[in-house]
Amino acid sequence: MSKPEPRVAERSTEEPVSEEPGRLARWAKADPVRAVAIALIVASVAWRAAIADRGWFSQDEFVIANRAIDTGLTPDFLLGVFNDHLMPGGLLVAWLLVRVDGFEGWPWLLLLVVGQAAVSVAFYRLLRSLLRPGWALLVPLCMFLFSPLTLEVSSLWMVGLLMLPVQLAMVVALGAQVRYARTGRHRHAITLVLAVLFGLAFDTKALLIIPLVFLFAVFLLSTGRTFASIWSAIRRFWVGWLALAAVTAAYVPYYMSLPRPQLQQPGSPSGVVTFVVDLIGTTLVPGLLGGPWVWEYAGDGPPLVATPDLGIWLAWAALLTLVVVTVRSRRTASRAWLLLFTYVAMVTTLFVVTRLGGALGTLGALVPRYVAEAVVVAALCVGVALLGLRDRAEKDTAVWAVPPALREPGAYAVGLVAAVIAAVTVSMGTLTSIARFNDNWQTKHAKAYLDTTQAELATMVPGTDLVEDTVPYQVVAGYFYPDNLQSHFFRAAPLRPTFVTETEAPSMFDETGRIRPATVQGIDILPGPDDGCGHQAGFGTAARIPLRAPAADWPWWVYVGYLSSGDSTVTFRLGEGSHRFEVRRGLNQIYFRVQGAGDAVQLTVHDPAVRLCTRDITVGRIMPTTS
């Protein structure tokens, strides 16, 4: 009897499913806080890019773009002061991008996205380096990433060109100071100085990084009482302070030597108080807690904050509660809050001195970009107050013992619920502020104006004489004169019109950008003594023709309707201003520009055989017709 052959196990045709997580999952599992932080940074940069994409050029951007087109890459251009800003790095970037793509928006959007991503990653690295690890690290990170106060920085390329490099320089400088304190290596002092120089290349406000780093070293990187902390900071980091002092000693005299508008006086003490209250109480504090919730429409530029009174009081109550709780819970918290308050005081003083007497006046306190870099300091200080410093994990004990009543499970549950409600409230308020900013930001008169003018120029009848005016106020404000003139505005446009200063049939752009026939509206002449001719002008003696009202000294447009017996040259005079033009036989008209002042005009004919009659002369402003 033969033995049964052994059975061969059948090989499964299905491959075993690997239960080993993928590389991304392993990376996230190794440090879940880091994974969530990176996801938050990506989300923040993405929605900021979406908001920025709905905007376009506004006010200052047109001025910078037009100047970049009009000049070469010269030291005078790069080292000139623009609106009190010394910004050679920003002007270099603007010059390159305008030359490459004019008014196209995508290069600027890419610039803002890259800058915001760089600042966000650098800030997260600073938090990890300075603070105790834990999920609470995400609180200061979110406070910076989603702050409504920095929406203008990531949406308007001119503001981003100034503030994103300053924010990046601030974060890198603080990180270098932390490493300098831990290692004592002077190469970190070099990094600190290079960061400050990088910030100064884009805005003079980067000078505030120098006192900020010193205060940071005194309050957070030194221990002991005030004078002991100051002496310790000076003694430990003297190499860095000497280098920064040299930078200051070289930069400040050079900046002060540059030609720029004279600073105006801040005004009355009540105006200063109003400015400070609005800047800190209405803009900064509510903005740190998700405000302002309501925005005031401000034309093509970013909206102004319009925080409701209830929101202001609730924000201050929340901030004071946070200060008291953290100070009573952790020794380092009081030093962190002192750092924040001191820096805010420096920023406020700077703007009282430099901006309060300017064109915006007290309204500047409602412009969030003026406190945008303070958000970096505020988020960092809140993180220190909540988590404490990494290097003092065992030394940073509580200032007070928790009362027994607060140790009960019920009290803990109530506190937890209150914290959750506060977090949800701030989050919902932040989303509301962002959404309403986005609603304001999508309205762009300048984009519609430029698109309309370009379409009109493309279809304009050959031989049309265009006369120049200023662009609408909401496109470029009047205080930017002469950069609000159409000849300046169109320098970077694909189609650039040619303007005339004398014509028989003027046309011009109206407020919407359409080309319309134009006429002069202003001061007319009085009726002439000759019923059949009105005022008669001939050879030799100038005919004096009185105006209905005196004309002030101004570059006026003049309309002359005339009947001439022949062709000749005629001189028109208004006070010290004069203009020579050609007249043709018959009934005709002419428009021209002249600057002068007076209560009468004069006409002189230069051909003895020609007589000229006129009933219609108007000195005034040229306007598009409504028909």
For each residue, the residues with C-beta under 8 A, 3 or more apart:
1:
2:
3:
4:
5:
6:
7:
8:
9:
10:
11:
12:
13:
14:
15:
16:
17:
18:
19:
20:
21: 25 26 29
22: 25 26
23: 26 27
24: 27 28
25: 21 22 28 29
26: 21 22 23 29 30
27: 23 24 30 31 35
28: 24 25 31 32 35
29: 21 25 26 32
30: 26 27
31: 27 28 34 35
32: 28 29 35 36
33: 36 37 133 134 135 137 138
34: 31 37 38 128
35: 27 28 31 32 38 39
36: 32 33 39 40 138
37: 33 34 40 41 124 137 138 141
38: 34 35 41 42 124
39: 35 36 42 43
40: 36 37 43 44 138 141 142 145
41: 37 38 44 45 117 120 121 124 141 145
42: 38 39 45 46
43: 39 40 46 47
44: 40 41 47 48 116 120 145 146
45: 41 42 48 49 113 116 117 120
46: 42 43 49 50
47: 43 44 50 51 434
48: 44 45 51 52 112 113 116 151 154 155
49: 45 46 52 53 109 112 113 116 154
50: 46 47 53 54
51: 47 48 54 55 151 154 155 434 437 438 441
52: 48 49 55 109 112 113 154 155 156
53: 49 50 105 109
54: 50 51 438 441 442
55: 51 52 58 155 156 441 442 444
56: 105 300 444 446 447
57: 61 62 65 103 105 157 446 447
58: 55 61 62 156 158 300 301 302 444 446
59: 62 63 300 301 476 477 480
60: 63 64 83 158 480
61: 57 58 64 65 156 157 158
62: 57 58 59 65 66 446 475 476 483 489 492
63: 59 60 66 67 82 476 480 483 488
64: 60 61 67 68 82 91 94 98 158
65: 57 61 62 68 69 94 98 102 103 491 492
66: 62 63 69 70 483 488 489 491 492
67: 63 64 70 71 77 483
68: 64 65 71 77 91 94 95 98 99 492
69: 65 66 98 99 102 491 492
70: 66 67 488 491
71: 67 68 74 76 77
72: 77
73: 77 78 92 95
74: 71 77 78
75: 78 79
76: 71 79 80
77: 67 68 71 72 73 74 80 91 95
78: 73 74 75 88 91 92
79: 75 76 86 88 258
80: 76 77 91 258
81: 84 85 86 255 258 259 260
82: 63 64 85 87 91
83: 60
84: 81 204 260 261 354
85: 81 82 90 162 203 204
86: 79 81 200 203 204 255 258
87: 82 90 91 161 162 201 202 203 204
88: 78 79 91 92 201
89: 92 93 165 198 201 202
90: 85 87 93 94 161 162 165 201 202 203
91: 64 68 77 78 80 82 87 88 94 95
92: 73 78 88 89 95 96
93: 89 90 96 97 111 161
94: 64 65 68 90 91 97 98 161
95: 68 73 77 91 92 98 99
96: 92 93 99 100
97: 93 94 100 101 107 108 111
98: 64 65 68 69 94 95 101 102 492
99: 68 69 95 96
100: 96 97 107
101: 97 98 104 106 107
102: 65 69 98 492 493 494
103: 57 65 450 492 493 494
104: 101 107
105: 53 56 57 108 109
106: 101 109 110
107: 97 100 101 104 110 111
108: 97 105 111 112 157
109: 49 52 53 105 106 112 113 157
110: 106 107 113 114
111: 93 97 107 108 114 115 157 160 161
112: 48 49 52 108 109 115 116 154 155 157 160 164
113: 45 48 49 52 109 110 116 117
114: 110 111 117 118
115: 111 112 118 119 154 160 164 165 168
116: 44 45 48 49 112 113 119 120 153 154 160 164
117: 41 45 113 114 120 121
118: 114 115 121 122 164 168
119: 115 116 122 123 164 167 168 171
120: 41 44 45 116 117 123 124 144 145
121: 41 117 118 124 125
122: 118 119 125 126 168 171 172 175
123: 119 120 126 127 141 144 171 376 379 380
124: 37 38 41 120 121 127 128 141
125: 121 122 128 129 175
126: 122 123 129 130 171 174 175 178 380
127: 123 124 130 131 137 140 141 380 383
128: 34 124 125 131 133 137
129: 125 126 175 178 179 390
130: 126 127 174 178 220 380 383 384 389 390
131: 127 128 137 140 383 384 387 388 389 390
132: 387 388 389 390 393
133: 33 128 137 390
134: 33 137 387
135: 33 138
136: 139 386 387
137: 33 37 127 128 131 133 134 140 141 383 387
138: 33 36 37 40 135 141 142
139: 136 142 143 382 383 386
140: 127 131 137 143 144 379 380 382 383 386
141: 37 40 41 123 124 127 137 138 144 145 379
142: 40 138 139 145 146
143: 139 140 146 147 288 375 378 379 382
144: 120 123 140 141 147 150 375 376 379
145: 40 41 44 120 141 142
146: 44 142 143 430 434
147: 143 144 150 151 287 288 375 379 430
148: 151 287 290 291 292 368 430 433 434 437
149: 283 284 287 288 368 371 372 375
150: 144 147 153 154 368 372 375
151: 48 51 147 148 154 155 302 368 434 437 441
152: 155 156 159 302 367 368 369 372
153: 116 150 156 159 160 163 164 167 369 372
154: 48 49 51 52 112 115 116 150 151 160 164
155: 48 51 52 55 112 151 152 159 160 302 441
156: 52 55 58 61 152 153 159 160 301 302 369
157: 57 61 108 109 111 112 160 161
158: 58 60 61 64 161 162
159: 152 153 155 156 162 163 302 369 372
160: 111 112 115 116 153 154 155 156 157 163 164
161: 87 90 93 94 111 157 158 164 165 202
162: 85 87 90 158 159 165 166 202 203 205
163: 153 159 160 166 167 203 369 372 373
164: 112 115 116 118 119 153 154 160 161 167 168
165: 89 90 115 161 162 168 169 198 199 201 202 203 206
166: 162 163 169 170 199 202 203 205 206 209 373
167: 119 153 163 164 170 171 372 373 376
168: 115 118 119 122 164 165 171 172 198 199
169: 165 166 172 173 195 196 198 199 202 206 209
170: 166 167 173 174 195 199 206 209 212 373 376 377
171: 119 122 123 126 167 168 174 175 376
172: 122 168 169 175 176 191 195 198
173: 169 170 176 177 192 195 196 199 209 212 213
174: 126 130 170 171 177 178 212 213 216 380
175: 122 125 126 129 171 172 178 179
176: 172 173 179 180 188 189 191 192 195
177: 173 174 180 181 188 192 213 216 217 221 237 240
178: 126 129 130 174 175 181 182 221
179: 129 175 176 182 183 185 188 191
180: 176 177 183 184 185 186 188 189 192 237 240
181: 177 178 184 217 221 236 237
182: 178 179 391
183: 179 180 188
184: 180 181 236
185: 179 180 188
186: 180 189 190 239
187: 190 191
188: 176 177 179 180 183 185 191 192
189: 176 180 186 192 193 237 239 240 243
190: 186 187 193 194 243
191: 172 176 179 187 188 194 195
192: 173 176 177 180 188 189 195 196 213 240 243 244
193: 189 190 196 197 240 243 244 247
194: 190 191 197 198
195: 169 170 172 173 176 191 192 198 199 209
196: 169 173 192 193 199 200 206 209 210 244 247
197: 193 194 200 201 247
198: 89 165 168 169 172 194 195 201 202
199: 165 166 168 169 170 173 195 196 202 203 206 209
200: 86 196 197 203 204 206 207 247 251
201: 87 88 89 90 165 197 198
202: 87 89 90 161 162 165 166 169 198 199 206
203: 85 86 87 90 162 163 165 166 199 200 206
204: 84 85 86 87 200 207 255
205: 162 166 208 350 373
206: 165 166 169 170 196 199 200 202 203 209
207: 200 204 210 248 251 252
208: 205 211 212 343 346 347 350 373
209: 166 169 170 173 195 196 199 206 212 213
210: 196 207 213 214 244 247 248
211: 208 214 215 346
212: 170 173 174 208 209 215 216 343 346 377
213: 173 174 177 192 209 210 216 217 240 244
214: 210 211 217 218 233 241
215: 211 212 218 219 339 342 343
216: 174 177 212 213 219 220 221 339
217: 177 181 213 214 220 221 222 233 236 237
218: 214 215 221 222 229 230 233
219: 215 216 222 229 335 336 338 339
220: 130 216 217 332 335 336 339 384 389
221: 177 178 181 216 217 218 233
222: 217 218 219 228 229 230 232 233 236
223: 228 229 232
224: 228 229 232
225: 228 229
226: 229 230
227: 230 231
228: 222 223 224 225 231 232
229: 218 219 222 223 224 225 226 232 233
230: 218 222 226 227 233 234
231: 227 228 234 235
232: 222 223 224 228 229 235 236
233: 214 217 218 221 222 229 230 236 237
234: 230 231 237 238 241
235: 231 232 238
236: 181 184 217 222 232 233
237: 177 180 181 189 217 233 234 240 241
238: 234 235 241 242
239: 186 189 242 243
240: 177 180 189 192 193 213 237 243 244
241: 214 234 237 238 244 245
242: 238 239 245 246
243: 189 190 192 193 239 240 246 247
244: 192 193 196 210 213 240 241 247 248
245: 241 242 248 249
246: 242 243 249 250
247: 193 196 197 200 210 243 244 250 251
248: 207 210 244 245 251 252
249: 245 246 252 253
250: 246 247 253 254
251: 200 207 247 248 254 255
252: 207 248 249 255 256
253: 249 250 256 257
254: 250 251 257 258
255: 81 86 204 251 252 258
256: 252 253
257: 253 254
258: 79 80 81 86 254 255
259: 81
260: 81 84
261: 84
262:
263: 353 354 357
264: 357 358
265: 357
266: 271 272 275 352 353 356 357
267: 271 272 356 357 361
268: 271 272
269: 272 273
270: 273 274
271: 266 267 268 274 275 356 361 362
272: 266 267 268 269 275 276 352 356
273: 269 270 276 277
274: 270 271 277 278 362 365
275: 266 271 272 278 279 351 352 356 362 364 365
276: 272 273 279 280 348 352 365
277: 273 274 280 281 282 365
278: 274 275 281 282 283 362 365 366
279: 275 276 282 283 284 348 351 364 365 370 371
280: 276 277 283 284 285 344 348
281: 277 278 284 285 312 316
282: 277 278 279 286 292 305 307 312 365 366
283: 149 278 279 280 286 287 292 305 307 365 366 367 368 370 371
284: 149 279 280 281 287 288 344 371 374 378
285: 280 281 288 289 291 312 315 316 319
286: 282 283 289 290 291 292 293 305 307 311 312 315
287: 147 148 149 283 284 290 291 292 305 368 371 375
288: 143 147 149 284 285 291 315 319 375 378
289: 285 286 315 318 319 426 429
290: 148 286 287 293 425 426 427 428 429 430 432 433
291: 148 285 286 287 288 305 307 311 315 429 433
292: 148 282 283 286 287 295 305 306 307 311 433
293: 286 290 307 308 311 429 432 433 436
294: 305 306 307 308 311 436
295: 292 303 304 305 306 433 436 437 440
296: 303 304 305 306 366
297: 303 440 443
298: 301 302 303 304 440
299: 445 473 474
300: 56 58 59 443 444 445 446 474 475
301: 58 59 156 298
302: 58 151 152 155 156 159 298 367 368 369 437 440 441
303: 295 296 297 298 306 437 440 441
304: 295 296 298 363 366 367
305: 282 283 286 287 291 292 294 295 296 366 368
306: 292 294 295 296 303 366
307: 282 283 286 291 292 293 294 311 312 315
308: 293 294 311 312
309: 312 313
310: 313 314
311: 286 291 292 293 294 307 308 314 315 429
312: 281 282 285 286 307 308 309 315 316
313: 309 310 316 317
314: 310 311 317 318
315: 285 286 288 289 291 307 311 312 318 319
316: 281 285 312 313 319 320
317: 313 314 320 321
318: 289 314 315 321 322 422
319: 285 288 289 315 316 322 323
320: 316 317 323 324
321: 317 318 324 325
322: 318 319 325 326 382 385
323: 319 320 326 327 333 337 385
324: 320 321 327 328
325: 321 322 328 329
326: 322 323 329 330 333 336 337 385 386
327: 323 324 330 333 334 337 385 399
328: 324 325 398 399 400
329: 325 326 333 398 399 400
330: 326 327 333 385 388 396 398 399
331: 334 335 396 397 398 399
332: 220 335 336 384 385 388 389 392 396
333: 323 326 327 329 330 336 337 384 385
334: 327 331 337 338
335: 219 220 331 332 338 339 384
336: 219 220 326 332 333 339 340 381 382 384 385
337: 323 326 327 333 334 340 341 381 385
338: 219 334 335 341 342
339: 215 216 219 220 335 336 342 343 377 381
340: 336 337 343 344 377 378 381
341: 337 338 344 345
342: 215 338 339 345 346
343: 208 212 215 339 340 346 347 374 377
344: 280 284 340 341 347 348 371 374 377
345: 341 342 348 349
346: 208 211 212 342 343 349 350
347: 208 343 344 350 351 370 371 373 374
348: 276 279 280 344 345 351 352
349: 345 346 352 353
350: 205 208 346 347 353 354
351: 275 279 347 348 354 355 356 364 365 370
352: 266 272 275 276 348 349 355 356
353: 263 266 349 350 356
354: 84 263 350 351 358
355: 351 352 358 360 364 370
356: 266 267 271 272 275 351 352 353 361 362 364
357: 263 264 265 266 267 361
358: 264 354 355 361 364
359: 477 479
360: 355 363 364 367
361: 267 271 356 357 358 364
362: 271 274 275 278 356 365
363: 304 360 366 367
364: 275 279 351 355 356 358 360 361 367 370
365: 274 275 276 277 278 279 282 283 351 362 370
366: 278 282 283 296 304 305 306 363
367: 152 283 302 304 360 363 364 370
368: 148 149 150 151 152 283 287 302 305 371 372
369: 152 153 156 159 163 302 372
370: 279 283 347 351 355 364 365 367
371: 149 279 283 284 287 344 347 368 374 375
372: 149 150 152 153 159 163 167 368 369 375
373: 163 166 167 170 205 208 347 376 377
374: 284 343 344 347 371 377 378
375: 143 144 147 149 150 287 288 371 372 378 379
376: 123 144 167 170 171 373 379 380
377: 170 212 339 340 343 344 373 374 380 381
378: 143 284 288 340 374 375 381 382
379: 123 140 141 143 144 147 375 376 382 383
380: 123 126 127 130 140 174 376 377 383 384
381: 336 337 339 340 377 378 384 385
382: 139 140 143 322 336 378 379 385 386
383: 127 130 131 137 139 140 379 380 386 387
384: 130 131 220 332 333 335 336 380 381 387 388 389
385: 322 323 326 327 330 332 333 336 337 381 382
386: 136 139 140 326 382 383
387: 131 132 134 136 137 383 384
388: 131 132 330 332 384 392 393 396
389: 130 131 132 220 332 384 392 393 396
390: 129 130 131 132 133 393
391: 182
392: 332 388 389 395 396
393: 132 388 389 390 396
394:
395: 392
396: 330 331 332 388 389 392 393
397: 331
398: 328 329 330 331 401 402
399: 327 328 329 330 331
400: 328 329
401: 398
402: 398 406 407
403: 406 407
404: 407 408
405: 408 411
406: 402 403 411 412 415
407: 402 403 404 411 412
408: 404 405 411 412
409: 412 413
410: 413 414
411: 405 406 407 408 414 415
412: 406 407 408 409 415 416
413: 409 410 416 417
414: 410 411 417 418
415: 406 411 412 418 419
416: 412 413 419 420
417: 413 414 420 421
418: 414 415 421 422
419: 415 416 422 423
420: 416 417 423 424
421: 417 418 424 425
422: 318 418 419 425 426
423: 419 420 426 427
424: 420 421 427 428
425: 290 421 422 428 429
426: 289 290 422 423 429 430
427: 290 423 424 430 431
428: 290 424 425 431 432
429: 289 290 291 293 311 425 426 432 433
430: 146 147 148 290 426 427 433 434
431: 427 428 434 435
432: 290 293 428 429 435 436
433: 148 290 291 292 293 295 429 430 436 437
434: 47 51 146 148 151 430 431 437 438
435: 431 432 438 439
436: 293 294 295 432 433 439 440
437: 51 148 151 295 302 303 433 434 440 441
438: 51 54 434 435 441 442
439: 435 436 442
440: 295 297 298 302 303 436 437 443
441: 51 54 55 151 155 302 303 437 438
442: 54 55 438 439
443: 297 300 440
444: 55 56 58 300 447 448
445: 299 300 448 449 472 474 475
446: 56 57 58 62 300 449 450 474 475 476
447: 56 57 444 450 451
448: 444 445 451 452 512 513
449: 445 446 452 453 471 472 475 512 513
450: 103 446 447 453 454 493 513
451: 447 448 454 455 513
452: 448 449 455 456 512 513 514
453: 449 450 456 457 490 493 495 497 509 513
454: 450 451 457 458 493 494 495
455: 451 452 458 459
456: 452 453 459 460 509 513 514 515
457: 453 454 460 495 497 515
458: 454 455 495
459: 455 456
460: 456 457 464 515
461: 464
462:
463:
464: 460 461 507 515
465: 500 503 504 505 506 507
466: 497 498 499 500 506 507 508 509 515
467: 499 500 501 503 506 507 508 518 557 591 622
468: 485 486 487 499 508
469: 485 486 508 509 622
470: 476 478 481 484 485 486
471: 449 475 476 484 485 486 489
472: 445 449 475 511
473: 299 476 477 478 484
474: 299 300 445 446
475: 62 300 445 446 449 471 472 484 489
476: 59 62 63 446 470 471 473 480 483 484 489
477: 59 359 473 480 484
478: 470 473 481 484
479: 359
480: 59 60 63 476 477 483 484
481: 470 478 484 485
482: 485 488
483: 62 63 66 67 476 480 488 489
484: 470 471 473 475 476 477 478 480 481 488 489
485: 468 469 470 471 481 482 488 489
486: 468 469 470 471 489 490 497 499 509
487: 468 490 491 499
488: 63 66 70 482 483 484 485 491
489: 62 66 471 475 476 483 484 485 486 493
490: 453 486 487 493 495 496 497
491: 65 66 69 70 487 488 496
492: 62 65 66 68 69 98 102 103
493: 102 103 450 453 454 489 490 496
494: 102 103 454
495: 453 454 457 458 490
496: 490 491 493
497: 453 457 466 486 490
498: 466
499: 466 467 468 486 487
500: 465 466 467 503 506
501: 467 592 593
502: 579 581 590 591 592 593
503: 465 467 500 506 590 591 592
504: 465 588 589 590 591
505: 465 517
506: 465 466 467 500 503 517 518 519 591 622
507: 464 465 466 467 515 516 517 518
508: 466 467 468 469 515 516 518 622 623 624
509: 453 456 466 469 486 513 514 515 516 624
510: 513 514 515 516 624
511: 472
512: 448 449 452
513: 448 449 450 451 452 453 456 509 510
514: 452 456 509 510
515: 456 457 460 464 466 507 508 509 510
516: 507 508 509 510 624 625
517: 505 506 507 624 625
518: 467 506 507 508 591 622 623 624 625
519: 506 559 622 623 625
520: 557 558 559 591 618 619 620 621 622 623
521: 618 620 621 622 623
522: 551 556 557 618 619 620 621
523: 547 548 549 551 618 619 620
524: 547 548 616 617 618
525: 528 535 545 546 547 548 601 614 616 617 618
526: 545 546 547 548
527: 534 615
528: 525 533 534 535 536 545 614 615
529: 535
530: 533 534 535 536 613
531:
532: 613
533: 528 530 536 563 613
534: 527 528 530 613 614 615
535: 525 528 529 530 543 545 603 613 614 615
536: 528 530 533 543 611 612 613
537: 542 543 570 603 604 605 611 612 613 614
538: 541 543 605 610 611 612
539: 605 606 607 608 609 610
540: 604 608
541: 538 604
542: 537 571 573 602 603 604
543: 535 536 537 538 602 603 604
544: 600 601 602
545: 525 526 528 535 600 601 602 603 614 617
546: 525 526 599 600
547: 523 524 525 526 550 551 598 599 600 601 619
548: 523 524 525 526
549: 523 599
550: 547 597 598 599
551: 522 523 547 554 556 574 575 596 597 598 599 619
552: 597
553: 575 595 596 597
554: 551 595 597
555: 593 594 595
556: 522 551 574 593 594 595 596 619 620 621
557: 467 520 522 591 592 593 619 620 621 622
558: 520 572 574 579 591 592 593 594 601 617 618 619
559: 519 520 589 590 591 616 617 618
560: 572 589 590 591 614 616 617
561: 587 588 589 614 615 616 617
562: 583 587 588 589 590 612 613 614
563: 533 586 587 588 612 613 614
564: 567 568 583 584 585 586 588 610 611 612 613
565: 585 609 610 611 612
566: 585 607 609 610
567: 564 582 583 584 585 607 610
568: 564 582 583 605 606 607 610 612
569: 580 581 582 583 605 606 607
570: 537 580 581 582 583 603 604 605 606 612
571: 542 578 579 580 602 603 604 606
572: 558 560 578 579 580 581 592 594 601 602 603
573: 542 577 578 596 601 602 603 604
574: 551 556 558 577 578 594 596 597 598 601 602 619
575: 551 553 596 597 598
576: 596 597
577: 573 574 594 595 596 597
578: 571 572 573 574 594 596
579: 502 558 571 572 592 593 594
580: 569 570 571 572
581: 502 569 570 572 590 592
582: 567 568 569 570
583: 562 564 567 568 569 570 588 590 605 610 612
584: 564 567 588
585: 564 565 566 567
586: 563 564
587: 561 562 563
588: 504 561 562 563 564 583 584
589: 504 559 560 561 562 616
590: 502 503 504 559 560 562 581 583
591: 467 502 503 504 506 518 520 557 558 559 560 622
592: 501 502 503 557 558 572 579 581
593: 501 502 555 556 557 558 579
594: 555 556 558 572 574 577 578 579
595: 553 554 555 556 577
596: 551 553 556 573 574 575 576 577 578
597: 550 551 552 553 554 574 575 576 577
598: 547 550 551 574 575 601
599: 546 547 549 550 551
600: 544 545 546 547
601: 525 544 545 547 558 572 573 574 598 617 619
602: 542 543 544 545 571 572 573 574
603: 535 537 542 543 545 570 571 572 573 612 614
604: 537 540 541 542 543 570 571 573
605: 537 538 539 568 569 570 583 610 611 612
606: 539 568 569 570 571
607: 539 566 567 568 569 610
608: 539 540
609: 539 565 566
610: 538 539 564 565 566 567 568 583 605 607
611: 536 537 538 564 565 605
612: 536 537 538 562 563 564 565 568 570 583 603 605
613: 530 532 533 534 535 536 537 562 563 564
614: 525 528 534 535 537 545 560 561 562 563 603 617
615: 527 528 534 535 561
616: 524 525 559 560 561 589
617: 524 525 545 558 559 560 561 601 614
618: 520 521 522 523 524 525 558 559
619: 520 522 523 547 551 556 557 558 574 601
620: 520 521 522 523 556 557
621: 520 521 522 556 557
622: 467 469 506 508 518 519 520 521 557 591
623: 508 518 519 520 521
624: 508 509 510 516 517 518
625: 516 517 518 519
626:
627:
